[in-house]
């Protein structure tokens, strides 16, 4: 991960990156408790250099994936730990874990098949 995040150079071989890569230091790093889920979704995107229009295009998909539609305009200080993790696009409860792992496995299989 540190090679893909451009923190460390590979000692052998190379890594090719298409698009943006950002490291997640800790789940929810950078979230402000007084801001809503919506605001805390736009903030990291802006920090990663995404335009407001680009974030807006992906926003509904992110919220639907995290299953937080009803709570997205609530300040995150009122979120449960599971909701907070979901918003950070990490693993929450079992249903969400299965959904995440299913997508992760498909992406991983594609990456291995196309890169090796």
C-alpha positions as YAML, in Angstrom:
chain: A
units: angstrom
residues:
- id: 1
  name: UNK
  ca: [0.00, 0.00, 0.00]
- id: 2
  name: UNK
  ca: [2.81, 2.41, 0.76]
- id: 3
  name: UNK
  ca: [4.16, 1.92, -2.76]
- id: 4
  name: UNK
  ca: [0.76, 2.58, -4.33]
- id: 5
  name: UNK
  ca: [0.35, 5.66, -2.12]
- id: 6
  name: UNK
  ca: [3.77, 6.88, -3.31]
- id: 7
  name: UNK
  ca: [5.18, 6.84, 0.23]
- id: 8
  name: UNK
  ca: [7.83, 4.20, -0.58]
- id: 9
  name: UNK
  ca: [9.57, 3.41, -3.85]
- id: 10
  name: UNK
  ca: [9.60, -0.24, -4.94]
- id: 11
  name: UNK
  ca: [12.98, -1.96, -4.52]
- id: 12
  name: UNK
  ca: [12.29, -4.16, -7.53]
- id: 13
  name: UNK
  ca: [9.83, -3.66, -10.36]
- id: 14
  name: UNK
  ca: [7.35, -0.85, -10.70]
- id: 15
  name: UNK
  ca: [3.80, 0.20, -9.93]
- id: 16
  name: UNK
  ca: [1.56, 1.93, -12.43]
- id: 17
  name: UNK
  ca: [-1.28, 4.10, -11.20]
- id: 18
  name: UNK
  ca: [-4.14, 5.41, -13.31]
- id: 19
  name: UNK
  ca: [-6.22, 8.04, -11.51]
- id: 20
  name: UNK
  ca: [-6.01, 9.21, -7.91]
- id: 21
  name: UNK
  ca: [-4.73, 7.28, -4.94]
- id: 22
  name: UNK
  ca: [-5.15, 8.39, -1.35]
- id: 23
  name: UNK
  ca: [-4.16, 6.69, 1.86]
- id: 24
  name: UNK
  ca: [-6.64, 6.15, 4.63]
- id: 25
  name: UNK
  ca: [-4.64, 6.60, 7.82]
- id: 26
  name: UNK
  ca: [-7.50, 5.83, 10.14]
- id: 27
  name: UNK
  ca: [-11.20, 5.35, 9.56]
- id: 28
  name: UNK
  ca: [-12.82, 8.74, 9.53]
- id: 29
  name: UNK
  ca: [-9.56, 10.71, 9.60]
- id: 30
  name: UNK
  ca: [-10.43, 14.27, 8.77]
- id: 31
  name: UNK
  ca: [-14.11, 14.03, 9.65]
- id: 32
  name: UNK
  ca: [-15.36, 17.00, 11.63]
- id: 33
  name: UNK
  ca: [-17.93, 16.02, 14.26]
- id: 34
  name: UNK
  ca: [-19.96, 19.22, 13.82]
- id: 35
  name: UNK
  ca: [-20.33, 18.72, 10.06]
- id: 36
  name: UNK
  ca: [-23.05, 16.56, 8.54]
- id: 37
  name: UNK
  ca: [-22.38, 13.33, 6.72]
- id: 38
  name: UNK
  ca: [-22.93, 15.21, 3.46]
- id: 39
  name: UNK
  ca: [-20.37, 17.89, 4.37]
- id: 40
  name: UNK
  ca: [-17.91, 15.27, 5.59]
- id: 41
  name: UNK
  ca: [-18.27, 13.46, 2.27]
- id: 42
  name: UNK
  ca: [-17.42, 16.55, 0.23]
- id: 43
  name: UNK
  ca: [-14.51, 17.58, 2.48]
- id: 44
  name: UNK
  ca: [-12.18, 14.59, 1.86]
- id: 45
  name: UNK
  ca: [-13.00, 14.68, -1.84]
- id: 46
  name: UNK
  ca: [-11.94, 18.31, -2.00]
- id: 47
  name: UNK
  ca: [-8.77, 17.52, -0.06]
- id: 48
  name: UNK
  ca: [-7.96, 14.80, -2.62]
- id: 49
  name: UNK
  ca: [-8.34, 17.38, -5.39]
- id: 50
  name: UNK
  ca: [-11.73, 16.38, -6.73]
- id: 51
  name: UNK
  ca: [-13.96, 19.13, -8.09]
- id: 52
  name: UNK
  ca: [-17.31, 19.83, -6.45]
- id: 53
  name: UNK
  ca: [-19.05, 18.61, -9.61]
- id: 54
  name: UNK
  ca: [-17.05, 15.36, -9.58]
- id: 55
  name: UNK
  ca: [-17.92, 14.72, -5.92]
- id: 56
  name: UNK
  ca: [-21.58, 15.55, -6.58]
- id: 57
  name: UNK
  ca: [-21.68, 13.02, -9.46]
- id: 58
  name: UNK
  ca: [-20.44, 10.25, -7.16]
- id: 59
  name: UNK
  ca: [-22.22, 11.39, -3.99]
- id: 60
  name: UNK
  ca: [-25.48, 9.42, -4.37]
- id: 61
  name: UNK
  ca: [-23.56, 6.23, -5.14]
- id: 62
  name: UNK
  ca: [-21.36, 6.67, -2.06]
- id: 63
  name: UNK
  ca: [-24.34, 7.36, 0.22]
- id: 64
  name: UNK
  ca: [-26.31, 4.42, -1.17]
- id: 65
  name: UNK
  ca: [-23.32, 2.09, -0.74]
- id: 66
  name: UNK
  ca: [-22.96, 3.20, 2.90]
- id: 67
  name: UNK
  ca: [-26.75, 2.90, 3.36]
- id: 68
  name: UNK
  ca: [-26.97, 6.27, 5.15]
- id: 69
  name: UNK
  ca: [-29.59, 8.03, 3.04]
- id: 70
  name: UNK
  ca: [-31.80, 8.89, 6.03]
- id: 71
  name: UNK
  ca: [-28.96, 10.31, 8.11]
- id: 72
  name: UNK
  ca: [-26.70, 12.06, 5.61]
- id: 73
  name: UNK
  ca: [-27.76, 15.54, 6.77]
- id: 74
  name: UNK
  ca: [-27.18, 14.76, 10.46]
- id: 75
  name: UNK
  ca: [-23.92, 15.89, 12.12]
- id: 76
  name: UNK
  ca: [-21.60, 12.89, 12.39]
- id: 77
  name: UNK
  ca: [-21.17, 13.42, 16.14]
- id: 78
  name: UNK
  ca: [-24.61, 11.78, 16.43]
- id: 79
  name: UNK
  ca: [-23.68, 8.76, 14.30]
- id: 80
  name: UNK
  ca: [-23.15, 5.37, 15.86]
- id: 81
  name: UNK
  ca: [-19.68, 3.92, 15.40]
- id: 82
  name: UNK
  ca: [-21.03, 1.67, 12.64]
- id: 83
  name: UNK
  ca: [-22.55, 4.59, 10.78]
- id: 84
  name: UNK
  ca: [-19.31, 6.53, 11.14]
- id: 85
  name: UNK
  ca: [-17.35, 3.62, 9.70]
- id: 86
  name: UNK
  ca: [-19.83, 3.24, 6.87]
- id: 87
  name: UNK
  ca: [-19.44, 6.86, 5.94]
- id: 88
  name: UNK
  ca: [-15.69, 6.40, 5.91]
- id: 89
  name: UNK
  ca: [-16.31, 3.59, 3.39]
- id: 90
  name: UNK
  ca: [-14.89, 0.93, 5.64]
- id: 91
  name: UNK
  ca: [-16.48, -2.20, 7.01]
- id: 92
  name: UNK
  ca: [-19.44, -1.91, 9.37]
- id: 93
  name: UNK
  ca: [-21.95, -4.64, 10.28]
- id: 94
  name: UNK
  ca: [-22.15, -8.13, 8.73]
- id: 95
  name: UNK
  ca: [-24.52, -7.12, 5.89]
- id: 96
  name: UNK
  ca: [-22.23, -4.25, 4.94]
- id: 97
  name: UNK
  ca: [-19.12, -6.45, 5.29]
- id: 98
  name: UNK
  ca: [-20.56, -8.97, 2.83]
- id: 99
  name: UNK
  ca: [-21.46, -6.21, 0.39]
- id: 100
  name: UNK
  ca: [-18.00, -4.64, 0.73]
- id: 101
  name: UNK
  ca: [-16.13, -7.95, 0.47]
- id: 102
  name: UNK
  ca: [-18.14, -8.96, -2.59]
- id: 103
  name: UNK
  ca: [-17.13, -5.78, -4.41]
- id: 104
  name: UNK
  ca: [-13.56, -5.94, -3.07]
- id: 105
  name: UNK
  ca: [-13.13, -9.54, -4.28]
- id: 106
  name: UNK
  ca: [-14.37, -8.64, -7.77]
- id: 107
  name: UNK
  ca: [-12.02, -5.66, -7.98]
- id: 108
  name: UNK
  ca: [-9.11, -7.69, -6.59]
- id: 109
  name: UNK
  ca: [-9.71, -10.51, -9.08]
- id: 110
  name: UNK
  ca: [-9.81, -8.01, -11.95]
- id: 111
  name: UNK
  ca: [-6.63, -6.32, -10.72]
- id: 112
  name: UNK
  ca: [-4.71, -9.58, -10.37]
- id: 113
  name: UNK
  ca: [-5.96, -10.91, -13.73]
- id: 114
  name: UNK
  ca: [-5.08, -7.76, -15.62]
- id: 115
  name: UNK
  ca: [-1.79, -6.90, -13.91]
- id: 116
  name: UNK
  ca: [0.00, -10.24, -13.56]
...
